Amino acid sequence: MKIEPMLPAEVLAKVRAPFLEMGASPIDPPVMQPLGLILDLSGEAMRERLILVQADGGAEAALRPDFTIPAARLHIEGGRTGGRYVYEGKAFRAAPRGREAYEEFLQIGLEAFETGAAQEGDAEIAGLAWRAAAAGGRTDLTLQLGDVGLFAAFIDTLGLAEPLAARIKRAFASPRRLRETLQRAHDPAAPVAAPAGDRLSGLLAALPEAEASAVLQELWALAGIEPAGGRSAAEIVHRLAERSAVARAPDLTPDQAALIGRFLAISDAPARALEAVARLASPAGQRLETALKGWARRLAALKDEGAPMAAMRFSTAFGRDFGYYDGVLFEVRSAALGDHRPVAAGGRYDSLFSRLGANLACGAVGCMVRPGRAWKDGAQ
């Protein structure tokens, strides 16, 4: 077990201060979170990073790996249209292979559920993450930027069949799957691992939806479990059938795979990287043009938030383990800690509410900082 050392009180106060200035409501979500819901929303890639426990009644649960999903659920339960929430508490994750069994660390963050311009909202929250990370005293910080939505907009310019386009967009959340998909275009015999959800969807898709729904309900009854997120068996079966159709889509051509590979290789200062995207996709589709114009606004707003342009880098392949992100992504990184140990991180996840079964007319963006990593004399 790895537990972060105690921070000096004055350092913690400095890292916390930018969050307290945001006028957000404090929350303290339960430490135990429903396992099925986390996997459904974050993706199976998160399973090996979760610490599993048994909740009351014998149901499987996980110690909260982060606060975003719990905050969204609390917001839905509160019945408000919009709101801002700040939290400070422990998060728990299994460590990567070869390291300690698991880690327990302090996390401070903010989730903003609001209407309004997404570009300025993204910049405000990324700027908050930068200021909080810099408050710990490190002078070797950089701001890594990316955008799940930009990748989706680029894929739309390729004129792919809808099932194939949907499969490629879904694969972005899993670098290994995306890499295998691109390799398969050049070598059709190359194996592509199917996640458990796709195997299950294939089995259920062979049945009429009504029959598949009945089978799923019987499985739940035998296992004594409840559906993740409160969705009905019919809703889950319909979604799995759609995923099965996407999985059966034809493969990319070698030329299409090469073009996507060139897109994913772009990594530069933000303005130059976005210019490279525009050149690669010319003539650009409307959605991509809109996304690129949005980034011009976002970068201007980030500068106003105090994030230094010289410290920013934009990478088209940049993604995060949590599969619910659907827009802008960012991480504040320290050269001393390396790319895989970010000091702060966050992004936009507008679709999370609908995936939780709620119909809310607001966007969602948030960030968190790890004070133990922000402290210049802390983790190395």
C-alpha positions in Angstrom: 0.0 0.0 0.0 1.3 3.4 -0.9 0.0 6.4 1.1 1.2 9.9 0.3 3.2 11.7 2.9 1.6 14.5 4.9 1.8 17.9 3.2 2.9 21.0 5.1 -0.3 22.9 6.1 0.8 26.0 4.2 1.4 24.1 1.0 -2.0 22.4 1.2 -3.7 25.8 1.8 -2.0 27.3 -1.3 -3.1 24.4 -3.5 -6.6 24.5 -2.1 -7.1 28.3 -2.4 -7.9 28.5 -6.1 -10.8 26.1 -5.6 -12.2 28.0 -2.7 -12.4 31.1 -4.9 -14.8 29.4 -7.4 -18.0 29.8 -5.4 -18.8 26.1 -5.5 -20.8 23.9 -3.1 -18.8 21.4 -1.0 -19.6 17.7 -1.4 -18.3 14.5 0.1 -19.5 11.5 -1.9 -19.5 8.0 -0.4 -16.2 6.2 -0.5 -17.8 3.0 -1.9 -19.2 3.3 -5.4 -21.2 0.8 -7.5 -18.7 -1.3 -9.5 -21.0 -2.0 -12.5 -21.8 1.7 -12.9 -18.1 2.7 -12.8 -17.1 0.1 -15.4 -20.1 1.0 -17.6 -19.2 4.7 -17.7 -15.4 4.7 -17.4 -14.7 1.6 -19.5 -13.3 -1.9 -18.9 -9.8 -0.4 -19.1 -10.3 0.9 -15.6 -11.0 -2.5 -14.0 -7.4 -3.2 -13.2 -7.0 0.2 -11.5 -10.0 -0.3 -9.2 -9.9 -1.6 -5.6 -12.9 -3.9 -5.2 -14.9 -4.3 -2.0 -18.1 -5.9 -0.9 -20.9 -3.5 -0.1 -23.9 -4.1 2.1 -26.0 -6.9 0.7 -23.1 -8.6 -1.0 -23.0 -6.4 -4.0 -19.6 -5.6 -5.6 -18.4 -2.1 -5.1 -15.2 -0.1 -5.7 -13.5 2.4 -3.6 -13.9 5.7 -5.4 -11.2 6.0 -8.0 -12.1 9.7 -8.6 -15.0 12.1 -7.8 -16.5 12.9 -11.2 -19.2 10.2 -11.5 -20.2 10.5 -7.7 -20.5 14.3 -8.2 -22.7 13.9 -11.3 -24.9 11.4 -9.4 -25.3 13.8 -6.4 -26.2 16.6 -8.8 -28.9 14.5 -10.4 -30.3 13.5 -7.0 -30.4 17.2 -6.0 -32.8 18.0 -8.9 -31.0 21.2 -9.9 -30.3 22.3 -13.5 -26.8 23.6 -12.9 -24.3 23.9 -10.1 -20.7 23.9 -9.1 -19.2 21.4 -6.6 -15.9 21.4 -4.9 -14.5 18.4 -3.0 -11.4 17.4 -1.0 -10.9 13.8 0.0 -9.1 10.5 -0.6 -9.2 8.6 -3.8 -8.1 5.0 -4.2 -6.6 3.1 -7.2 -4.7 -0.1 -7.7 -1.2 0.7 -8.8 0.2 -0.3 -12.2 1.8 -3.7 -12.3 5.2 -4.0 -10.7 4.4 -1.3 -8.1 2.7 -1.2 -4.7 -0.6 -3.1 -4.4 -2.7 0.1 -4.3 -2.4 3.8 -3.7 -4.4 6.1 -1.5 -4.1 9.8 -2.2 -5.6 13.2 -1.5 -7.5 14.8 -4.3 -9.0 18.3 -4.6 -11.3 19.1 -7.5 -14.2 21.0 -8.9 -17.1 19.9 -11.2 -19.0 22.6 -13.1 -22.4 21.7 -14.5 -23.5 24.8 -16.3 -24.9 26.3 -19.5 -22.9 28.8 -21.5 -20.0 28.8 -23.9 -18.1 25.6 -23.6 -14.8 27.2 -24.9 -14.6 29.7 -22.1 -15.8 27.2 -19.6 -13.1 24.7 -20.6 -10.5 27.5 -20.3 -11.7 28.6 -16.9 -11.4 25.0 -15.5 -8.1 24.3 -17.2 -6.8 27.6 -15.8 -8.0 26.6 -12.4 -6.1 23.3 -12.7 -2.9 25.2 -13.8 -3.1 27.7 -10.9 -3.7 25.0 -8.3 -0.8 22.8 -9.6 1.6 25.8 -9.8 0.7 26.8 -6.2 2.7 23.8 -4.9 5.9 25.4 -6.0 7.0 23.4 -9.0 8.6 25.4 -11.8 8.8 22.5 -14.4 5.1 22.3 -15.3 3.5 22.0 -18.8 -0.1 21.9 -19.9 -1.0 19.0 -22.1 -4.1 19.5 -24.2 -6.2 17.2 -26.4 -9.8 16.9 -27.6 -11.9 13.7 -28.0 -14.4 15.8 -30.0 -11.8 16.9 -32.5 -10.9 13.3 -33.3 -14.6 12.6 -33.9 -14.9 15.6 -36.1 -11.9 14.6 -38.1 -13.3 11.1 -38.6 -16.5 12.7 -40.0 -14.5 14.3 -42.8 -13.4 10.8 -44.1 -16.8 9.8 -45.4 -16.8 6.5 -43.6 -19.9 4.3 -43.4 -21.7 5.2 -40.1 -21.0 1.8 -38.3 -17.3 2.0 -39.2 -17.1 5.7 -38.1 -18.8 4.8 -34.8 -16.4 2.0 -34.2 -13.3 4.2 -34.8 -14.6 6.9 -32.5 -15.3 4.4 -29.7 -11.8 3.0 -30.1 -10.2 6.3 -29.3 -10.8 5.8 -25.6 -8.6 2.7 -25.8 -5.2 3.3 -27.5 -4.5 -0.4 -27.8 -7.8 -1.1 -29.6 -7.3 1.9 -31.9 -3.8 0.8 -32.8 -5.0 -2.7 -33.5 -7.8 -1.3 -35.7 -5.3 0.7 -37.8 -2.9 -2.2 -38.1 -5.7 -4.5 -39.3 -6.3 -2.2 -42.3 -2.8 -3.1 -43.5 -2.9 -6.8 -42.3 -6.5 -8.2 -42.2 -5.2 -11.3 -40.4 -4.0 -9.3 -37.5 -6.0 -10.1 -34.3 -8.2 -7.5 -32.7 -9.1 -8.2 -29.1 -12.8 -7.8 -28.5 -13.8 -6.5 -25.0 -16.2 -8.5 -22.9 -19.1 -6.1 -23.8 -18.7 -6.8 -27.5 -18.7 -10.6 -26.9 -21.9 -10.3 -24.9 -23.5 -8.0 -27.4 -22.7 -10.6 -30.1 -24.5 -13.3 -28.2 -27.5 -11.2 -27.4 -27.7 -9.8 -30.9 -28.4 -13.3 -32.2 -31.7 -13.3 -30.3 -34.8 -11.1 -30.9 -34.5 -8.1 -28.5 -37.5 -9.2 -26.4 -36.0 -12.7 -25.9 -32.6 -11.2 -25.2 -34.1 -8.9 -22.6 -35.7 -11.9 -20.9 -32.4 -13.8 -20.8 -30.6 -10.8 -19.3 -33.3 -10.5 -16.6 -32.9 -14.2 -15.8 -29.1 -13.7 -15.5 -29.6 -10.8 -13.1 -32.0 -12.8 -11.0 -29.6 -15.8 -10.8 -26.6 -13.5 -9.9 -28.7 -11.4 -7.5 -27.6 -8.1 -9.1 -29.3 -4.9 -10.2 -28.7 -3.2 -13.6 -26.0 -0.6 -13.7 -27.3 2.9 -13.7 -30.9 1.8 -13.1 -31.5 1.0 -16.8 -34.0 -1.6 -17.8 -33.0 -4.9 -19.5 -34.6 -3.7 -22.7 -32.5 -0.5 -22.8 -29.3 -2.4 -22.1 -30.1 -5.1 -24.8 -30.9 -2.4 -27.4 -27.6 -0.7 -26.6 -25.6 -3.9 -26.8 -27.3 -4.7 -30.2 -26.2 -1.3 -31.5 -22.7 -2.0 -30.3 -22.7 -5.4 -32.0 -23.7 -3.8 -35.3 -20.8 -1.3 -34.9 -18.4 -4.1 -34.2 -19.4 -5.9 -37.4 -18.7 -2.9 -39.5 -16.2 -3.3 -42.4 -12.5 -2.5 -41.8 -10.7 0.7 -42.8 -8.8 0.8 -46.1 -5.0 1.2 -45.9 -5.3 4.8 -47.2 -7.9 5.6 -44.5 -5.8 4.1 -41.8 -2.8 6.0 -42.9 -4.6 9.3 -42.9 -5.9 8.6 -39.3 -2.3 7.7 -38.3 -1.0 11.0 -39.7 -3.7 12.8 -37.7 -2.8 11.0 -34.5 0.9 11.8 -35.0 0.3 15.6 -34.6 1.8 17.0 -31.5 3.1 20.6 -31.3 2.4 24.0 -29.8 -1.4 24.4 -29.9 -1.6 26.9 -32.8 0.8 24.9 -35.0 -0.9 21.6 -34.1 -4.3 22.9 -35.0 -3.0 24.3 -38.3 -1.7 20.9 -39.1 -5.1 19.3 -38.5 -6.7 21.9 -40.8 -4.2 21.1 -43.6 -4.6 17.4 -43.2 -8.4 17.4 -43.4 -8.8 20.0 -46.2 -11.4 20.5 -47.4 -12.7 20.3 -43.8 -16.2 19.3 -42.9 -18.4 21.8 -41.1 -18.1 20.0 -37.7 -14.3 20.1 -37.9 -14.2 23.8 -38.9 -16.5 24.6 -36.0 -14.2 22.6 -33.6 -11.1 24.5 -34.9 -12.7 27.9 -34.5 -13.7 26.8 -31.0 -10.1 26.1 -30.2 -9.0 29.6 -31.3 -11.5 31.0 -28.7 -10.4 28.5 -26.1 -6.7 29.3 -26.4 -7.4 33.0 -26.1 -9.4 32.4 -23.0 -6.7 30.2 -21.5 -4.2 33.0 -21.9 -6.6 35.3 -20.0 -6.8 32.6 -17.3 -3.0 32.9 -16.7 -1.8 29.7 -18.3 1.4 30.5 -20.2 1.2 29.7 -23.9 4.9 28.6 -23.9 4.0 25.8 -21.5 1.1 24.4 -23.6 1.3 21.4 -26.0 -1.6 20.0 -28.1 -1.5 16.3 -29.1 -4.3 14.8 -31.2 -3.7 11.3 -29.7 -3.9 12.5 -26.1 -6.6 10.6 -24.2 -7.4 9.7 -20.6 -8.3 6.4 -19.0 -11.8 7.5 -18.0 -14.0 6.7 -20.9 -16.8 9.2 -20.2 -14.8 12.2 -21.5 -16.2 13.4 -24.9 -14.6 16.9 -25.4 -11.5 18.8 -24.3 -8.9 17.0 -22.2 -6.0 18.5 -20.2 -3.2 17.5 -17.8 -0.7 19.6 -15.9 2.5 17.6 -16.0 5.8 17.9 -14.1 9.1 17.1 -15.9 10.4 15.6 -12.6 7.4 13.2 -12.3 7.0 12.2 -16.0 4.0 12.1 -18.3 2.3 9.2 -16.5 2.0 11.0 -13.1 0.1 14.2 -13.8 -0.1 16.8 -11.1 -3.6 17.9 -12.2 -6.1 16.7 -14.9 -9.6 17.1 -16.2 -11.8 17.7 -19.2 -15.3 17.9 -20.6 -17.9 15.2 -20.3 -21.3 16.6 -21.5 -22.8 13.2 -22.3 -22.3 11.7 -18.8 -25.7 12.9 -17.6 -27.6 11.2 -20.4 -25.6 8.0 -19.9 -26.8 8.2 -16.2 -30.4 8.4 -17.4 -30.9 12.1 -16.7 -32.1 14.8 -19.1 -30.3 18.0 -18.0 -29.8 21.0 -20.2 -26.3 21.7 -19.0 -22.7 21.0 -19.9 -20.1 19.3 -17.7 -16.5 20.0 -17.2 -14.2 19.5 -14.2 -10.7 19.1 -12.9 -8.7 17.8 -10.0 -5.3 18.3 -8.5 -3.2 16.0 -6.4 -1.6 18.2 -3.8 1.0 15.5 -3.0 2.3 15.8 -6.5 2.0 19.6 -6.7 4.3 20.1 -3.7 7.8 20.7 -5.1 9.4 18.7 -2.3 6.8 15.9 -2.5 6.5 12.9 -4.8 9.4 12.3 -7.1 
